[in-house]
Amino acid sequence: MFEEILIAIVAIVAVIALIMVSGIRKVNQYEKGIIERWNAYEKTVDPGLRFVIPFVQRRQCSSDD
């Protein structure tokens, strides 16, 4: 019984970790990132590592001309 609960907890933690890692995005040095939430503009971000909420937000890049 304890082993089954432990396996379930480990599986849930693994799924949550995969979702969190999938939200990490990189904006290149020569780009500006555009964050959209539900297909509507939310904000513009500078270069670097950024976190977006998976399935809710997405990142689009535009060249910094």
N, CA, C and O atoms as a DFTB+ gen file, in Angstrom:
260 C
 N C O
     1  1       0.829      -1.201       0.000
     2  2       0.000       0.000       0.000
     3  2       0.867       1.256       0.000
     4  3       0.651       2.166      -0.800
     5  1       1.859       1.301       0.909
     6  2       2.743       2.467       0.990
     7  2       3.519       2.658      -0.304
     8  3       3.724       3.786      -0.754
     9  1       3.951       1.543      -0.904
    10  2       4.726       1.629      -2.145
    11  2       3.887       2.204      -3.288
    12  3       4.400       2.971      -4.103
    13  1       2.624       1.847      -3.354
    14  2       1.752       2.362      -4.407
    15  2       1.530       3.860      -4.257
    16  3       1.515       4.596      -5.244
    17  1       1.357       4.304      -3.022
    18  2       1.191       5.734      -2.767
    19  2       2.468       6.482      -3.128
    20  3       2.416       7.555      -3.729
    21  1       3.610       5.917      -2.763
    22  2       4.896       6.540      -3.075
    23  2       5.103       6.647      -4.584
    24  3       5.577       7.673      -5.072
    25  1       4.753       5.603      -5.323
    26  2       4.883       5.628      -6.783
    27  2       3.973       6.697      -7.380
    28  3       4.374       7.408      -8.301
    29  1       2.763       6.814      -6.868
    30  2       1.829       7.827      -7.366
    31  2       2.349       9.232      -7.093
    32  3       2.255      10.105      -7.956
    33  1       2.894       9.457      -5.912
    34  2       3.435      10.780      -5.558
    35  2       4.628      11.115      -6.454
    36  3       4.738      12.241      -6.939
    37  1       5.511      10.158      -6.674
    38  2       6.673      10.389      -7.541
    39  2       6.224      10.690      -8.969
    40  3       6.796      11.559      -9.627
    41  1       5.214       9.986      -9.449
    42  2       4.713      10.236     -10.800
    43  2       4.110      11.636     -10.909
    44  3       4.345      12.327     -11.901
    45  1       3.349      12.061      -9.921
    46  2       2.751      13.398      -9.936
    47  2       3.829      14.471      -9.903
    48  3       3.744      15.457     -10.634
    49  1       4.839      14.289      -9.063
    50  2       5.936      15.260      -8.978
    51  2       6.697      15.314     -10.306
    52  3       7.104      16.391     -10.740
    53  1       6.890      14.163     -10.951
    54  2       7.600      14.137     -12.233
    55  2       6.815      14.890     -13.308
    56  3       7.407      15.623     -14.100
    57  1       5.502      14.720     -13.345
    58  2       4.676      15.417     -14.332
    59  2       4.720      16.923     -14.091
    60  3       4.843      17.700     -15.038
    61  1       4.622      17.334     -12.839
    62  2       4.683      18.764     -12.510
    63  2       6.039      19.341     -12.895
    64  3       6.109      20.455     -13.414
    65  1       7.120      18.596     -12.648
    66  2       8.461      19.067     -13.007
    67  2       8.598      19.215     -14.522
    68  3       9.194      20.185     -14.992
    69  1       8.059      18.273     -15.289
    70  2       8.126      18.374     -16.751
    71  2       7.350      19.580     -17.265
    72  3       7.795      20.253     -18.194
    73  1       6.206      19.856     -16.676
    74  2       5.429      21.026     -17.090
    75  2       6.194      22.314     -16.771
    76  3       6.214      23.239     -17.583
    77  1       6.818      22.374     -15.602
    78  2       7.575      23.571     -15.220
    79  2       8.773      23.782     -16.156
    80  3       9.042      24.908     -16.576
    81  1       9.481      22.713     -16.477
    82  2      10.646      22.828     -17.358
    83  2      10.218      23.234     -18.762
    84  3      10.952      23.950     -19.444
    85  1       9.048      22.793     -19.204
    86  2       8.599      23.149     -20.546
    87  2       8.243      24.631     -20.663
    88  3       8.074      25.136     -21.773
    89  1       8.128      25.330     -19.537
    90  2       7.800      26.747     -19.559
    91  2       9.004      27.668     -19.655
    92  3       8.839      28.883     -19.760
    93  1      10.209      27.118     -19.621
    94  2      11.417      27.945     -19.709
    95  2      11.703      28.258     -21.177
    96  3      11.807      27.355     -22.007
    97  1      11.826      29.521     -21.479
    98  2      12.091      29.973     -22.854
    99  2      13.290      30.912     -22.864
   100  3      13.544      31.621     -21.890
   101  1      14.022      30.911     -23.970
   102  2      15.192      31.774     -24.121
   103  2      14.907      32.819     -25.182
   104  3      14.467      32.494     -26.285
   105  1      15.160      34.072     -24.844
   106  2      15.076      35.157     -25.813
   107  2      16.517      35.524     -26.161
   108  3      17.300      35.894     -25.287
   109  1      16.856      35.419     -27.437
   110  2      18.228      35.685     -27.864
   111  2      18.604      37.147     -27.655
   112  3      17.740      38.013     -27.512
   113  1      19.901      37.402     -27.641
   114  2      20.425      38.731     -27.338
   115  2      19.970      39.786     -28.344
   116  3      19.807      40.952     -27.984
   117  1      19.768      39.399     -29.573
   118  2      19.407      40.354     -30.621
   119  2      17.891      40.431     -30.840
   120  3      17.438      41.014     -31.825
   121  1      17.113      39.851     -29.933
   122  2      15.664      39.828     -30.095
   123  2      14.949      40.446     -28.899
   124  3      15.523      40.593     -27.820
   125  1      13.711      40.796     -29.107
   126  2      12.788      41.157     -28.027
   127  2      11.725      40.071     -28.013
   128  3      11.286      39.607     -29.066
   129  1      11.321      39.678     -26.843
   130  2      10.286      38.653     -26.745
   131  2       8.928      39.281     -26.510
   132  3       8.797      40.238     -25.746
   133  1       7.937      38.746     -27.160
   134  2       6.561      39.203     -26.967
   135  2       5.816      38.071     -26.279
   136  3       5.743      36.960     -26.805
   137  1       5.268      38.345     -25.116
   138  2       4.516      37.346     -24.366
   139  2       3.032      37.555     -24.640
   140  3       2.499      38.652     -24.473
   141  1       2.386      36.489     -25.060
   142  2       0.948      36.527     -25.316
   143  2       0.252      35.611     -24.325
   144  3       0.738      34.518     -24.032
   145  1      -0.875      36.053     -23.816
   146  2      -1.696      35.215     -22.941
   147  2      -3.039      35.049     -23.622
   148  3      -3.731      36.028     -23.902
   149  1      -3.402      33.801     -23.886
   150  2      -4.642      33.474     -24.596
   151  2      -4.738      34.253     -25.921
   152  3      -5.796      34.785     -26.256
   153  1      -3.632      34.313     -26.662
   154  2      -3.542      34.958     -27.978
   155  2      -3.720      36.471     -27.947
   156  3      -4.028      37.067     -28.978
   157  1      -3.539      37.091     -26.821
   158  2      -3.605      38.548     -26.723
   159  2      -2.283      39.050     -26.147
   160  3      -1.715      38.427     -25.250
   161  1      -1.795      40.179     -26.665
   162  2      -0.537      40.752     -26.193
   163  2      -0.598      41.019     -24.696
   164  3      -1.572      41.576     -24.189
   165  1       0.473      40.608     -23.987
   166  2       0.566      40.896     -22.554
   167  2       1.721      41.834     -22.248
   168  3       1.529      42.852     -21.583
   169  1       2.935      41.502     -22.729
   170  2       4.093      42.353     -22.452
   171  2       5.235      42.008     -23.394
   172  3       5.227      40.974     -24.062
   173  1       6.218      42.903     -23.430
   174  2       7.456      42.697     -24.179
   175  2       8.576      42.479     -23.177
   176  3       8.688      43.213     -22.195
   177  1       9.410      41.466     -23.421
   178  2      10.492      41.140     -22.495
   179  2      11.839      41.296     -23.179
   180  3      11.954      41.178     -24.399
   181  1      12.856      41.564     -22.369
   182  2      14.223      41.713     -22.848
   183  2      14.886      40.345     -23.001
   184  3      14.335      39.334     -22.568
   185  1      16.078      40.315     -23.622
   186  2      16.787      39.048     -23.809
   187  2      17.112      38.365     -22.484
   188  3      17.279      39.019     -21.455
   189  1      17.197      37.045     -22.533
   190  2      17.537      36.239     -21.367
   191  2      16.578      35.071     -21.225
   192  3      15.733      34.834     -22.088
   193  1      16.719      34.344     -20.123
   194  2      15.813      33.240     -19.845
   195  2      14.521      33.783     -19.263
   196  3      14.539      34.634     -18.374
   197  1      13.424      33.297     -19.755
   198  2      12.103      33.750     -19.301
   199  2      11.239      32.540     -19.010
   200  3      11.411      31.484     -19.620
   201  1      10.322      32.689     -18.092
   202  2       9.377      31.620     -17.786
   203  2       7.995      32.035     -18.262
   204  3       7.510      33.118     -17.934
   205  1       7.370      31.165     -19.036
   206  2       5.993      31.388     -19.460
   207  2       5.140      30.263     -18.875
   208  3       5.617      29.142     -18.695
   209  1       3.912      30.562     -18.588
   210  2       3.014      29.559     -18.030
   211  2       2.581      28.636     -19.170
   212  3       1.901      29.079     -20.096
   213  1       2.966      27.355     -19.112
   214  2       2.621      26.442     -20.204
   215  2       1.115      26.356     -20.410
   216  3       0.347      26.376     -19.448
   217  1       0.701      26.260     -21.664
   218  2      -0.684      26.121     -22.099
   219  2      -1.497      27.407     -21.929
   220  3      -2.632      27.468     -22.400
   221  1      -0.957      28.427     -21.275
   222  2      -1.677      29.687     -21.078
   223  2      -0.984      30.801     -21.846
   224  3      -1.632      31.565     -22.561
   225  1       0.326      30.894     -21.701
   226  2       1.109      31.934     -22.360
   227  2       1.975      31.319     -23.445
   228  3       2.267      30.123     -23.422
   229  1       2.380      32.146     -24.390
   230  2       3.374      31.736     -25.365
   231  2       4.262      32.929     -25.680
   232  3       3.888      34.086     -25.485
   233  1       5.465      32.602     -26.181
   234  2       6.441      33.632     -26.483
   235  2       6.635      33.693     -27.987
   236  3       6.815      32.674     -28.655
   237  1       6.595      34.908     -28.497
   238  2       6.913      35.181     -29.896
   239  2       8.148      36.074     -29.891
   240  3       8.288      36.930     -29.017
   241  1       9.031      35.886     -30.843
   242  2      10.225      36.733     -30.917
   243  2      10.116      37.675     -32.103
   244  3       9.585      37.335     -33.160
   245  1      10.634      38.860     -31.884
   246  2      10.748      39.811     -32.986
   247  2      12.179      40.310     -33.008
   248  3      12.805      40.475     -31.961
   249  1      12.679      40.541     -34.175
   250  2      14.055      41.014     -34.296
   251  2      14.141      42.459     -33.837
   252  3      13.222      43.248     -34.058
   253  1      15.246      42.796     -33.201
   254  2      15.440      44.131     -32.634
   255  2      16.145      45.011     -33.652
   256  3      17.352      45.231     -33.551
   257  1      15.411      45.510     -34.622
   258  2      15.996      46.333     -35.697
   259  2      16.087      47.778     -35.327
   260  3      16.554      48.591     -36.124
